[in-house]
Amino acid sequence: MKRSILVQDFKNVSFRGAERRAPVSGLRGSPPDSKNRRICFFLGVLCVAAAISFLPRVSHSQVPSGKDVVKPEVYASLDPAGRGSSFQIAVVMKIRPGFHVNAREKSEEYLIATDLKAQLPAGFNNGEVVYPKGKLETFTFSKKPLNVYQDTAILRMPVTALASAPVGEQHIPLKLRYQACSTELCLPPTTFPLDAVVNIAASASAAKPAHSDIFAKQ
């Protein structure tokens, strides 16, 4: 059975299996004319477009950012906290399943450790941040177990409201820095600005405990 290519300039060409029955000007021995060149170019573009359509498509939107992977929440252990009283600010890191962040005590020098810093306004002092212990986990990209946080990690910062602390609602800016990774990729390090809101009463006797469910956890 004979199949013919129904293109005006190829009307003299037919195929039986793989055998070429008639030469076509511009395809063998002689330079192609401009019309044949346009047709060949058009057919080539179609082939390339068809091949590209079958390639796997990777969208940047499929890769989350560090801020999408970790959802930090901020709590104060006293509400209100009085002048002259000491309290804690807790940052609760909720980490997306399938991801982890490097613990404060990192396993390798090249890793980015979790870090929390405060920019205290006048009338406040703070102590060293208490970081939770990480958990050693094994990943395919590392020959040795890595110390990481998964699921939920609570960071605690001790703060003292001095006698000179302003009364009323106060804001303590925080910066949380971490690097989130999965078993397949590590995201760029993220610095997350946070705001700790603390109500200050005129007397320490007015202080009341708050969020005992958060601060009771060790």
PyMOL commands that place a pseudoatom at each C-alpha (Angstrom):
pseudoatom trace, name=CA, resn=MET, resi=1, chain=A, elem=C, hetatm=0, pos=[0.000, 0.000, 0.000]
pseudoatom trace, name=CA, resn=LYS, resi=2, chain=A, elem=C, hetatm=0, pos=[1.430, 3.395, -1.026]
pseudoatom trace, name=CA, resn=ARG, resi=3, chain=A, elem=C, hetatm=0, pos=[1.342, 6.392, 1.377]
pseudoatom trace, name=CA, resn=SER, resi=4, chain=A, elem=C, hetatm=0, pos=[1.941, 9.856, -0.135]
pseudoatom trace, name=CA, resn=ILE, resi=5, chain=A, elem=C, hetatm=0, pos=[2.970, 13.022, 1.728]
pseudoatom trace, name=CA, resn=LEU, resi=6, chain=A, elem=C, hetatm=0, pos=[0.304, 15.588, 0.900]
pseudoatom trace, name=CA, resn=VAL, resi=7, chain=A, elem=C, hetatm=0, pos=[2.443, 18.697, 0.774]
pseudoatom trace, name=CA, resn=GLN, resi=8, chain=A, elem=C, hetatm=0, pos=[2.499, 20.719, -2.393]
pseudoatom trace, name=CA, resn=ASP, resi=9, chain=A, elem=C, hetatm=0, pos=[6.253, 20.612, -2.868]
pseudoatom trace, name=CA, resn=PHE, resi=10, chain=A, elem=C, hetatm=0, pos=[6.475, 16.946, -1.845]
pseudoatom trace, name=CA, resn=LYS, resi=11, chain=A, elem=C, hetatm=0, pos=[3.736, 15.637, -4.138]
pseudoatom trace, name=CA, resn=ASN, resi=12, chain=A, elem=C, hetatm=0, pos=[6.280, 13.725, -6.190]
pseudoatom trace, name=CA, resn=VAL, resi=13, chain=A, elem=C, hetatm=0, pos=[7.546, 11.811, -3.174]
pseudoatom trace, name=CA, resn=SER, resi=14, chain=A, elem=C, hetatm=0, pos=[6.064, 8.519, -1.990]
pseudoatom trace, name=CA, resn=PHE, resi=15, chain=A, elem=C, hetatm=0, pos=[7.339, 5.753, 0.272]
pseudoatom trace, name=CA, resn=ARG, resi=16, chain=A, elem=C, hetatm=0, pos=[6.963, 2.016, 0.300]
pseudoatom trace, name=CA, resn=GLY, resi=17, chain=A, elem=C, hetatm=0, pos=[8.307, 0.934, 3.674]
pseudoatom trace, name=CA, resn=ALA, resi=18, chain=A, elem=C, hetatm=0, pos=[11.639, 2.755, 3.984]
pseudoatom trace, name=CA, resn=GLU, resi=19, chain=A, elem=C, hetatm=0, pos=[12.390, 2.902, 0.218]
pseudoatom trace, name=CA, resn=ARG, resi=20, chain=A, elem=C, hetatm=0, pos=[12.535, 6.343, -1.450]
pseudoatom trace, name=CA, resn=ARG, resi=21, chain=A, elem=C, hetatm=0, pos=[10.870, 6.149, -4.893]
pseudoatom trace, name=CA, resn=ALA, resi=22, chain=A, elem=C, hetatm=0, pos=[11.632, 9.580, -6.301]
pseudoatom trace, name=CA, resn=PRO, resi=23, chain=A, elem=C, hetatm=0, pos=[14.184, 12.280, -5.460]
pseudoatom trace, name=CA, resn=VAL, resi=24, chain=A, elem=C, hetatm=0, pos=[12.936, 15.643, -4.369]
pseudoatom trace, name=CA, resn=SER, resi=25, chain=A, elem=C, hetatm=0, pos=[14.614, 18.825, -5.359]
pseudoatom trace, name=CA, resn=GLY, resi=26, chain=A, elem=C, hetatm=0, pos=[16.426, 20.269, -2.424]
pseudoatom trace, name=CA, resn=LEU, resi=27, chain=A, elem=C, hetatm=0, pos=[16.594, 16.987, -0.447]
pseudoatom trace, name=CA, resn=ARG, resi=28, chain=A, elem=C, hetatm=0, pos=[19.350, 15.100, -2.344]
pseudoatom trace, name=CA, resn=GLY, resi=29, chain=A, elem=C, hetatm=0, pos=[22.210, 16.393, -4.388]
pseudoatom trace, name=CA, resn=SER, resi=30, chain=A, elem=C, hetatm=0, pos=[20.878, 19.902, -5.062]
pseudoatom trace, name=CA, resn=PRO, resi=31, chain=A, elem=C, hetatm=0, pos=[20.598, 22.900, -2.720]
pseudoatom trace, name=CA, resn=PRO, resi=32, chain=A, elem=C, hetatm=0, pos=[17.049, 23.389, -1.397]
pseudoatom trace, name=CA, resn=ASP, resi=33, chain=A, elem=C, hetatm=0, pos=[15.087, 26.319, -2.698]
pseudoatom trace, name=CA, resn=SER, resi=34, chain=A, elem=C, hetatm=0, pos=[13.766, 28.956, -0.272]
pseudoatom trace, name=CA, resn=LYS, resi=35, chain=A, elem=C, hetatm=0, pos=[10.291, 27.391, -0.090]
pseudoatom trace, name=CA, resn=ASN, resi=36, chain=A, elem=C, hetatm=0, pos=[11.715, 23.987, 0.859]
pseudoatom trace, name=CA, resn=ARG, resi=37, chain=A, elem=C, hetatm=0, pos=[13.945, 25.634, 3.457]
pseudoatom trace, name=CA, resn=ARG, resi=38, chain=A, elem=C, hetatm=0, pos=[10.918, 27.286, 5.047]
pseudoatom trace, name=CA, resn=ILE, resi=39, chain=A, elem=C, hetatm=0, pos=[9.055, 23.968, 5.104]
pseudoatom trace, name=CA, resn=CYS, resi=40, chain=A, elem=C, hetatm=0, pos=[12.010, 22.120, 6.661]
pseudoatom trace, name=CA, resn=PHE, resi=41, chain=A, elem=C, hetatm=0, pos=[12.446, 24.841, 9.254]
pseudoatom trace, name=CA, resn=PHE, resi=42, chain=A, elem=C, hetatm=0, pos=[8.739, 24.724, 10.116]
pseudoatom trace, name=CA, resn=LEU, resi=43, chain=A, elem=C, hetatm=0, pos=[8.790, 20.928, 10.455]
pseudoatom trace, name=CA, resn=GLY, resi=44, chain=A, elem=C, hetatm=0, pos=[11.906, 21.146, 12.652]
pseudoatom trace, name=CA, resn=VAL, resi=45, chain=A, elem=C, hetatm=0, pos=[10.222, 23.650, 14.966]
pseudoatom trace, name=CA, resn=LEU, resi=46, chain=A, elem=C, hetatm=0, pos=[7.231, 21.344, 15.298]
pseudoatom trace, name=CA, resn=CYS, resi=47, chain=A, elem=C, hetatm=0, pos=[9.487, 18.395, 16.212]
pseudoatom trace, name=CA, resn=VAL, resi=48, chain=A, elem=C, hetatm=0, pos=[11.341, 20.402, 18.849]
pseudoatom trace, name=CA, resn=ALA, resi=49, chain=A, elem=C, hetatm=0, pos=[8.087, 21.682, 20.337]
pseudoatom trace, name=CA, resn=ALA, resi=50, chain=A, elem=C, hetatm=0, pos=[6.688, 18.157, 20.486]
pseudoatom trace, name=CA, resn=ALA, resi=51, chain=A, elem=C, hetatm=0, pos=[9.844, 16.875, 22.208]
pseudoatom trace, name=CA, resn=ILE, resi=52, chain=A, elem=C, hetatm=0, pos=[9.790, 19.667, 24.797]
pseudoatom trace, name=CA, resn=SER, resi=53, chain=A, elem=C, hetatm=0, pos=[6.159, 18.937, 25.619]
pseudoatom trace, name=CA, resn=PHE, resi=54, chain=A, elem=C, hetatm=0, pos=[7.194, 15.475, 26.861]
pseudoatom trace, name=CA, resn=LEU, resi=55, chain=A, elem=C, hetatm=0, pos=[9.999, 16.728, 29.150]
pseudoatom trace, name=CA, resn=PRO, resi=56, chain=A, elem=C, hetatm=0, pos=[9.260, 16.747, 32.908]
pseudoatom trace, name=CA, resn=ARG, resi=57, chain=A, elem=C, hetatm=0, pos=[8.279, 20.209, 34.053]
pseudoatom trace, name=CA, resn=VAL, resi=58, chain=A, elem=C, hetatm=0, pos=[9.790, 21.525, 37.300]
pseudoatom trace, name=CA, resn=SER, resi=59, chain=A, elem=C, hetatm=0, pos=[8.179, 24.645, 38.698]
pseudoatom trace, name=CA, resn=HIS, resi=60, chain=A, elem=C, hetatm=0, pos=[9.908, 26.918, 41.189]
pseudoatom trace, name=CA, resn=SER, resi=61, chain=A, elem=C, hetatm=0, pos=[6.598, 27.056, 43.013]
pseudoatom trace, name=CA, resn=GLN, resi=62, chain=A, elem=C, hetatm=0, pos=[7.062, 23.370, 43.910]
pseudoatom trace, name=CA, resn=VAL, resi=63, chain=A, elem=C, hetatm=0, pos=[10.089, 24.212, 46.078]
pseudoatom trace, name=CA, resn=PRO, resi=64, chain=A, elem=C, hetatm=0, pos=[8.985, 25.864, 49.339]
pseudoatom trace, name=CA, resn=SER, resi=65, chain=A, elem=C, hetatm=0, pos=[10.824, 28.697, 51.013]
pseudoatom trace, name=CA, resn=GLY, resi=66, chain=A, elem=C, hetatm=0, pos=[12.261, 28.443, 54.494]
pseudoatom trace, name=CA, resn=LYS, resi=67, chain=A, elem=C, hetatm=0, pos=[9.408, 30.581, 55.799]
pseudoatom trace, name=CA, resn=ASP, resi=68, chain=A, elem=C, hetatm=0, pos=[6.896, 28.115, 54.382]
pseudoatom trace, name=CA, resn=VAL, resi=69, chain=A, elem=C, hetatm=0, pos=[8.533, 25.152, 56.120]
pseudoatom trace, name=CA, resn=VAL, resi=70, chain=A, elem=C, hetatm=0, pos=[8.753, 26.614, 59.660]
pseudoatom trace, name=CA, resn=LYS, resi=71, chain=A, elem=C, hetatm=0, pos=[5.895, 28.425, 61.387]
pseudoatom trace, name=CA, resn=PRO, resi=72, chain=A, elem=C, hetatm=0, pos=[7.205, 30.161, 64.551]
pseudoatom trace, name=CA, resn=GLU, resi=73, chain=A, elem=C, hetatm=0, pos=[4.859, 31.384, 67.287]
pseudoatom trace, name=CA, resn=VAL, resi=74, chain=A, elem=C, hetatm=0, pos=[5.846, 33.684, 70.173]
pseudoatom trace, name=CA, resn=TYR, resi=75, chain=A, elem=C, hetatm=0, pos=[4.583, 33.509, 73.770]
pseudoatom trace, name=CA, resn=ALA, resi=76, chain=A, elem=C, hetatm=0, pos=[5.360, 35.241, 77.095]
pseudoatom trace, name=CA, resn=SER, resi=77, chain=A, elem=C, hetatm=0, pos=[5.253, 33.312, 80.377]
pseudoatom trace, name=CA, resn=LEU, resi=78, chain=A, elem=C, hetatm=0, pos=[3.677, 36.252, 82.262]
pseudoatom trace, name=CA, resn=ASP, resi=79, chain=A, elem=C, hetatm=0, pos=[0.697, 38.352, 81.243]
pseudoatom trace, name=CA, resn=PRO, resi=80, chain=A, elem=C, hetatm=0, pos=[1.060, 40.909, 82.578]
pseudoatom trace, name=CA, resn=ALA, resi=81, chain=A, elem=C, hetatm=0, pos=[4.697, 40.939, 83.654]
pseudoatom trace, name=CA, resn=GLY, resi=82, chain=A, elem=C, hetatm=0, pos=[5.371, 43.511, 86.365]
pseudoatom trace, name=CA, resn=ARG, resi=83, chain=A, elem=C, hetatm=0, pos=[8.283, 45.864, 86.770]
pseudoatom trace, name=CA, resn=GLY, resi=84, chain=A, elem=C, hetatm=0, pos=[11.061, 44.006, 88.542]
pseudoatom trace, name=CA, resn=SER, resi=85, chain=A, elem=C, hetatm=0, pos=[9.806, 40.572, 87.475]
pseudoatom trace, name=CA, resn=SER, resi=86, chain=A, elem=C, hetatm=0, pos=[11.563, 37.927, 85.409]
pseudoatom trace, name=CA, resn=PHE, resi=87, chain=A, elem=C, hetatm=0, pos=[9.791, 35.926, 82.732]
pseudoatom trace, name=CA, resn=GLN, resi=88, chain=A, elem=C, hetatm=0, pos=[10.473, 33.925, 79.599]
pseudoatom trace, name=CA, resn=ILE, resi=89, chain=A, elem=C, hetatm=0, pos=[9.778, 34.471, 75.940]
pseudoatom trace, name=CA, resn=ALA, resi=90, chain=A, elem=C, hetatm=0, pos=[9.226, 31.229, 74.058]
pseudoatom trace, name=CA, resn=VAL, resi=91, chain=A, elem=C, hetatm=0, pos=[9.530, 30.776, 70.304]
pseudoatom trace, name=CA, resn=VAL, resi=92, chain=A, elem=C, hetatm=0, pos=[7.724, 27.627, 69.222]
pseudoatom trace, name=CA, resn=MET, resi=93, chain=A, elem=C, hetatm=0, pos=[9.021, 26.355, 65.889]
pseudoatom trace, name=CA, resn=LYS, resi=94, chain=A, elem=C, hetatm=0, pos=[6.466, 24.191, 64.107]
pseudoatom trace, name=CA, resn=ILE, resi=95, chain=A, elem=C, hetatm=0, pos=[8.333, 22.320, 61.374]
pseudoatom trace, name=CA, resn=ARG, resi=96, chain=A, elem=C, hetatm=0, pos=[6.578, 20.848, 58.358]
pseudoatom trace, name=CA, resn=PRO, resi=97, chain=A, elem=C, hetatm=0, pos=[6.547, 17.030, 58.182]
pseudoatom trace, name=CA, resn=GLY, resi=98, chain=A, elem=C, hetatm=0, pos=[9.332, 15.731, 55.936]
pseudoatom trace, name=CA, resn=PHE, resi=99, chain=A, elem=C, hetatm=0, pos=[11.646, 18.623, 56.873]
pseudoatom trace, name=CA, resn=HIS, resi=100, chain=A, elem=C, hetatm=0, pos=[14.069, 19.337, 59.714]
pseudoatom trace, name=CA, resn=VAL, resi=101, chain=A, elem=C, hetatm=0, pos=[16.233, 22.223, 60.877]
pseudoatom trace, name=CA, resn=ASN, resi=102, chain=A, elem=C, hetatm=0, pos=[19.741, 22.008, 62.264]
pseudoatom trace, name=CA, resn=ALA, resi=103, chain=A, elem=C, hetatm=0, pos=[19.848, 22.029, 66.073]
pseudoatom trace, name=CA, resn=ARG, resi=104, chain=A, elem=C, hetatm=0, pos=[21.770, 24.639, 68.047]
pseudoatom trace, name=CA, resn=GLU, resi=105, chain=A, elem=C, hetatm=0, pos=[24.528, 22.099, 68.627]
pseudoatom trace, name=CA, resn=LYS, resi=106, chain=A, elem=C, hetatm=0, pos=[25.348, 21.339, 65.037]
pseudoatom trace, name=CA, resn=SER, resi=107, chain=A, elem=C, hetatm=0, pos=[26.989, 18.125, 63.919]
pseudoatom trace, name=CA, resn=GLU, resi=108, chain=A, elem=C, hetatm=0, pos=[29.219, 19.612, 61.206]
pseudoatom trace, name=CA, resn=GLU, resi=109, chain=A, elem=C, hetatm=0, pos=[30.978, 22.959, 60.859]
pseudoatom trace, name=CA, resn=TYR, resi=110, chain=A, elem=C, hetatm=0, pos=[29.347, 23.685, 57.515]
pseudoatom trace, name=CA, resn=LEU, resi=111, chain=A, elem=C, hetatm=0, pos=[25.813, 23.431, 58.947]
pseudoatom trace, name=CA, resn=ILE, resi=112, chain=A, elem=C, hetatm=0, pos=[23.759, 26.499, 59.895]
pseudoatom trace, name=CA, resn=ALA, resi=113, chain=A, elem=C, hetatm=0, pos=[22.750, 26.270, 63.567]
pseudoatom trace, name=CA, resn=THR, resi=114, chain=A, elem=C, hetatm=0, pos=[19.399, 27.529, 64.817]
pseudoatom trace, name=CA, resn=ASP, resi=115, chain=A, elem=C, hetatm=0, pos=[19.864, 30.949, 66.438]
pseudoatom trace, name=CA, resn=LEU, resi=116, chain=A, elem=C, hetatm=0, pos=[17.573, 33.364, 68.312]
pseudoatom trace, name=CA, resn=LYS, resi=117, chain=A, elem=C, hetatm=0, pos=[18.482, 36.965, 69.101]
pseudoatom trace, name=CA, resn=ALA, resi=118, chain=A, elem=C, hetatm=0, pos=[16.568, 39.885, 70.646]
pseudoatom trace, name=CA, resn=GLN, resi=119, chain=A, elem=C, hetatm=0, pos=[16.801, 43.648, 70.205]
pseudoatom trace, name=CA, resn=LEU, resi=120, chain=A, elem=C, hetatm=0, pos=[15.709, 44.657, 73.694]
pseudoatom trace, name=CA, resn=PRO, resi=121, chain=A, elem=C, hetatm=0, pos=[14.238, 48.109, 74.207]
pseudoatom trace, name=CA, resn=ALA, resi=122, chain=A, elem=C, hetatm=0, pos=[15.238, 50.252, 77.165]
pseudoatom trace, name=CA, resn=GLY, resi=123, chain=A, elem=C, hetatm=0, pos=[14.091, 48.850, 80.497]
pseudoatom trace, name=CA, resn=PHE, resi=124, chain=A, elem=C, hetatm=0, pos=[14.746, 45.164, 79.721]
pseudoatom trace, name=CA, resn=ASN, resi=125, chain=A, elem=C, hetatm=0, pos=[17.609, 42.702, 80.135]
pseudoatom trace, name=CA, resn=ASN, resi=126, chain=A, elem=C, hetatm=0, pos=[17.842, 39.192, 78.768]
pseudoatom trace, name=CA, resn=GLY, resi=127, chain=A, elem=C, hetatm=0, pos=[19.852, 36.072, 79.531]
pseudoatom trace, name=CA, resn=GLU, resi=128, chain=A, elem=C, hetatm=0, pos=[21.165, 33.323, 77.291]
pseudoatom trace, name=CA, resn=VAL, resi=129, chain=A, elem=C, hetatm=0, pos=[18.648, 31.493, 75.145]
pseudoatom trace, name=CA, resn=VAL, resi=130, chain=A, elem=C, hetatm=0, pos=[17.865, 27.945, 76.233]
pseudoatom trace, name=CA, resn=TYR, resi=131, chain=A, elem=C, hetatm=0, pos=[17.735, 25.685, 73.186]
pseudoatom trace, name=CA, resn=PRO, resi=132, chain=A, elem=C, hetatm=0, pos=[16.195, 22.204, 73.211]
pseudoatom trace, name=CA, resn=LYS, resi=133, chain=A, elem=C, hetatm=0, pos=[18.285, 19.131, 72.651]
pseudoatom trace, name=CA, resn=GLY, resi=134, chain=A, elem=C, hetatm=0, pos=[18.218, 17.903, 69.096]
pseudoatom trace, name=CA, resn=LYS, resi=135, chain=A, elem=C, hetatm=0, pos=[17.809, 14.368, 67.898]
pseudoatom trace, name=CA, resn=LEU, resi=136, chain=A, elem=C, hetatm=0, pos=[20.389, 12.441, 65.917]
pseudoatom trace, name=CA, resn=GLU, resi=137, chain=A, elem=C, hetatm=0, pos=[18.934, 11.386, 62.579]
pseudoatom trace, name=CA, resn=THR, resi=138, chain=A, elem=C, hetatm=0, pos=[20.501, 9.681, 59.576]
pseudoatom trace, name=CA, resn=PHE, resi=139, chain=A, elem=C, hetatm=0, pos=[20.005, 11.105, 56.081]
pseudoatom trace, name=CA, resn=THR, resi=140, chain=A, elem=C, hetatm=0, pos=[21.114, 9.855, 52.678]
pseudoatom trace, name=CA, resn=PHE, resi=141, chain=A, elem=C, hetatm=0, pos=[23.246, 12.943, 52.008]
pseudoatom trace, name=CA, resn=SER, resi=142, chain=A, elem=C, hetatm=0, pos=[25.386, 12.533, 55.161]
pseudoatom trace, name=CA, resn=LYS, resi=143, chain=A, elem=C, hetatm=0, pos=[27.584, 9.653, 56.259]
pseudoatom trace, name=CA, resn=LYS, resi=144, chain=A, elem=C, hetatm=0, pos=[27.152, 10.512, 59.952]
pseudoatom trace, name=CA, resn=PRO, resi=145, chain=A, elem=C, hetatm=0, pos=[23.951, 11.194, 61.932]
pseudoatom trace, name=CA, resn=LEU, resi=146, chain=A, elem=C, hetatm=0, pos=[22.988, 14.874, 62.198]
pseudoatom trace, name=CA, resn=ASN, resi=147, chain=A, elem=C, hetatm=0, pos=[21.637, 16.708, 65.226]
pseudoatom trace, name=CA, resn=VAL, resi=148, chain=A, elem=C, hetatm=0, pos=[18.318, 18.220, 64.126]
pseudoatom trace, name=CA, resn=TYR, resi=149, chain=A, elem=C, hetatm=0, pos=[14.951, 19.541, 65.261]
pseudoatom trace, name=CA, resn=GLN, resi=150, chain=A, elem=C, hetatm=0, pos=[11.804, 17.977, 63.826]
pseudoatom trace, name=CA, resn=ASP, resi=151, chain=A, elem=C, hetatm=0, pos=[8.071, 18.480, 64.347]
pseudoatom trace, name=CA, resn=THR, resi=152, chain=A, elem=C, hetatm=0, pos=[8.162, 21.070, 67.203]
pseudoatom trace, name=CA, resn=ALA, resi=153, chain=A, elem=C, hetatm=0, pos=[11.071, 22.828, 68.914]
pseudoatom trace, name=CA, resn=ILE, resi=154, chain=A, elem=C, hetatm=0, pos=[10.672, 25.368, 71.733]
pseudoatom trace, name=CA, resn=LEU, resi=155, chain=A, elem=C, hetatm=0, pos=[13.349, 28.035, 72.289]
pseudoatom trace, name=CA, resn=ARG, resi=156, chain=A, elem=C, hetatm=0, pos=[13.236, 29.971, 75.580]
pseudoatom trace, name=CA, resn=MET, resi=157, chain=A, elem=C, hetatm=0, pos=[14.734, 33.393, 76.303]
pseudoatom trace, name=CA, resn=PRO, resi=158, chain=A, elem=C, hetatm=0, pos=[14.838, 34.658, 79.920]
pseudoatom trace, name=CA, resn=VAL, resi=159, chain=A, elem=C, hetatm=0, pos=[13.941, 38.338, 80.215]
pseudoatom trace, name=CA, resn=THR, resi=160, chain=A, elem=C, hetatm=0, pos=[13.823, 40.747, 83.168]
pseudoatom trace, name=CA, resn=ALA, resi=161, chain=A, elem=C, hetatm=0, pos=[11.666, 43.838, 83.237]
pseudoatom trace, name=CA, resn=LEU, resi=162, chain=A, elem=C, hetatm=0, pos=[13.650, 46.467, 85.138]
pseudoatom trace, name=CA, resn=ALA, resi=163, chain=A, elem=C, hetatm=0, pos=[12.142, 49.001, 87.517]
pseudoatom trace, name=CA, resn=SER, resi=164, chain=A, elem=C, hetatm=0, pos=[12.497, 51.514, 84.688]
pseudoatom trace, name=CA, resn=ALA, resi=165, chain=A, elem=C, hetatm=0, pos=[10.558, 49.393, 82.160]
pseudoatom trace, name=CA, resn=PRO, resi=166, chain=A, elem=C, hetatm=0, pos=[7.729, 51.333, 80.511]
pseudoatom trace, name=CA, resn=VAL, resi=167, chain=A, elem=C, hetatm=0, pos=[4.230, 50.328, 81.548]
pseudoatom trace, name=CA, resn=GLY, resi=168, chain=A, elem=C, hetatm=0, pos=[1.701, 48.937, 79.103]
pseudoatom trace, name=CA, resn=GLU, resi=169, chain=A, elem=C, hetatm=0, pos=[2.093, 46.926, 75.898]
pseudoatom trace, name=CA, resn=GLN, resi=170, chain=A, elem=C, hetatm=0, pos=[5.716, 46.586, 74.887]
pseudoatom trace, name=CA, resn=HIS, resi=171, chain=A, elem=C, hetatm=0, pos=[7.266, 45.042, 71.781]
pseudoatom trace, name=CA, resn=ILE, resi=172, chain=A, elem=C, hetatm=0, pos=[10.544, 43.115, 71.782]
pseudoatom trace, name=CA, resn=PRO, resi=173, chain=A, elem=C, hetatm=0, pos=[11.893, 42.476, 68.268]
pseudoatom trace, name=CA, resn=LEU, resi=174, chain=A, elem=C, hetatm=0, pos=[13.363, 39.005, 67.700]
pseudoatom trace, name=CA, resn=LYS, resi=175, chain=A, elem=C, hetatm=0, pos=[15.325, 37.426, 64.881]
pseudoatom trace, name=CA, resn=LEU, resi=176, chain=A, elem=C, hetatm=0, pos=[15.144, 33.672, 64.344]
pseudoatom trace, name=CA, resn=ARG, resi=177, chain=A, elem=C, hetatm=0, pos=[17.726, 32.194, 61.990]
pseudoatom trace, name=CA, resn=TYR, resi=178, chain=A, elem=C, hetatm=0, pos=[17.713, 28.595, 60.795]
pseudoatom trace, name=CA, resn=GLN, resi=179, chain=A, elem=C, hetatm=0, pos=[18.188, 26.352, 57.775]
pseudoatom trace, name=CA, resn=ALA, resi=180, chain=A, elem=C, hetatm=0, pos=[15.516, 23.859, 56.801]
pseudoatom trace, name=CA, resn=CYS, resi=181, chain=A, elem=C, hetatm=0, pos=[16.298, 20.677, 54.870]
pseudoatom trace, name=CA, resn=SER, resi=182, chain=A, elem=C, hetatm=0, pos=[14.506, 17.603, 53.617]
pseudoatom trace, name=CA, resn=THR, resi=183, chain=A, elem=C, hetatm=0, pos=[16.059, 14.266, 52.700]
pseudoatom trace, name=CA, resn=GLU, resi=184, chain=A, elem=C, hetatm=0, pos=[16.531, 15.609, 49.150]
pseudoatom trace, name=CA, resn=LEU, resi=185, chain=A, elem=C, hetatm=0, pos=[17.443, 19.285, 49.402]
pseudoatom trace, name=CA, resn=CYS, resi=186, chain=A, elem=C, hetatm=0, pos=[18.481, 22.078, 51.745]
pseudoatom trace, name=CA, resn=LEU, resi=187, chain=A, elem=C, hetatm=0, pos=[16.781, 25.443, 51.482]
pseudoatom trace, name=CA, resn=PRO, resi=188, chain=A, elem=C, hetatm=0, pos=[18.754, 28.688, 51.829]
pseudoatom trace, name=CA, resn=PRO, resi=189, chain=A, elem=C, hetatm=0, pos=[19.200, 29.917, 55.422]
pseudoatom trace, name=CA, resn=THR, resi=190, chain=A, elem=C, hetatm=0, pos=[16.238, 31.946, 56.625]
pseudoatom trace, name=CA, resn=THR, resi=191, chain=A, elem=C, hetatm=0, pos=[16.114, 34.907, 59.004]
pseudoatom trace, name=CA, resn=PHE, resi=192, chain=A, elem=C, hetatm=0, pos=[12.605, 35.276, 60.387]
pseudoatom trace, name=CA, resn=PRO, resi=193, chain=A, elem=C, hetatm=0, pos=[11.729, 38.603, 62.109]
pseudoatom trace, name=CA, resn=LEU, resi=194, chain=A, elem=C, hetatm=0, pos=[9.379, 38.115, 65.058]
pseudoatom trace, name=CA, resn=ASP, resi=195, chain=A, elem=C, hetatm=0, pos=[7.635, 40.366, 67.541]
pseudoatom trace, name=CA, resn=ALA, resi=196, chain=A, elem=C, hetatm=0, pos=[7.248, 39.430, 71.222]
pseudoatom trace, name=CA, resn=VAL, resi=197, chain=A, elem=C, hetatm=0, pos=[4.398, 41.379, 72.793]
pseudoatom trace, name=CA, resn=VAL, resi=198, chain=A, elem=C, hetatm=0, pos=[4.656, 41.825, 76.581]
pseudoatom trace, name=CA, resn=ASN, resi=199, chain=A, elem=C, hetatm=0, pos=[2.275, 43.686, 78.882]
pseudoatom trace, name=CA, resn=ILE, resi=200, chain=A, elem=C, hetatm=0, pos=[4.089, 45.414, 81.739]
pseudoatom trace, name=CA, resn=ALA, resi=201, chain=A, elem=C, hetatm=0, pos=[2.339, 46.296, 85.001]
pseudoatom trace, name=CA, resn=ALA, resi=202, chain=A, elem=C, hetatm=0, pos=[3.635, 48.875, 87.486]
pseudoatom trace, name=CA, resn=SER, resi=203, chain=A, elem=C, hetatm=0, pos=[4.288, 46.260, 90.193]
pseudoatom trace, name=CA, resn=ALA, resi=204, chain=A, elem=C, hetatm=0, pos=[5.740, 42.760, 90.179]
pseudoatom trace, name=CA, resn=SER, resi=205, chain=A, elem=C, hetatm=0, pos=[2.865, 41.660, 92.422]
pseudoatom trace, name=CA, resn=ALA, resi=206, chain=A, elem=C, hetatm=0, pos=[0.502, 42.160, 89.466]
pseudoatom trace, name=CA, resn=ALA, resi=207, chain=A, elem=C, hetatm=0, pos=[2.293, 39.560, 87.338]
pseudoatom trace, name=CA, resn=LYS, resi=208, chain=A, elem=C, hetatm=0, pos=[0.276, 36.507, 86.339]
pseudoatom trace, name=CA, resn=PRO, resi=209, chain=A, elem=C, hetatm=0, pos=[1.433, 33.236, 84.731]
pseudoatom trace, name=CA, resn=ALA, resi=210, chain=A, elem=C, hetatm=0, pos=[0.346, 32.599, 81.153]
pseudoatom trace, name=CA, resn=HIS, resi=211, chain=A, elem=C, hetatm=0, pos=[0.599, 29.788, 78.627]
pseudoatom trace, name=CA, resn=SER, resi=212, chain=A, elem=C, hetatm=0, pos=[1.469, 27.154, 81.203]
pseudoatom trace, name=CA, resn=ASP, resi=213, chain=A, elem=C, hetatm=0, pos=[1.043, 24.468, 78.539]
pseudoatom trace, name=CA, resn=ILE, resi=214, chain=A, elem=C, hetatm=0, pos=[4.013, 25.951, 76.643]
pseudoatom trace, name=CA, resn=PHE, resi=215, chain=A, elem=C, hetatm=0, pos=[6.316, 26.754, 79.561]
pseudoatom trace, name=CA, resn=ALA, resi=216, chain=A, elem=C, hetatm=0, pos=[5.658, 23.527, 81.436]
pseudoatom trace, name=CA, resn=LYS, resi=217, chain=A, elem=C, hetatm=0, pos=[7.315, 21.602, 78.576]
pseudoatom trace, name=CA, resn=GLN, resi=218, chain=A, elem=C, hetatm=0, pos=[11.040, 21.010, 78.924]
for i in range(1, 218): cmd.bond("trace and resi %d" % i, "trace and resi %d" % (i + 1))
show_as sticks, trace
zoom trace
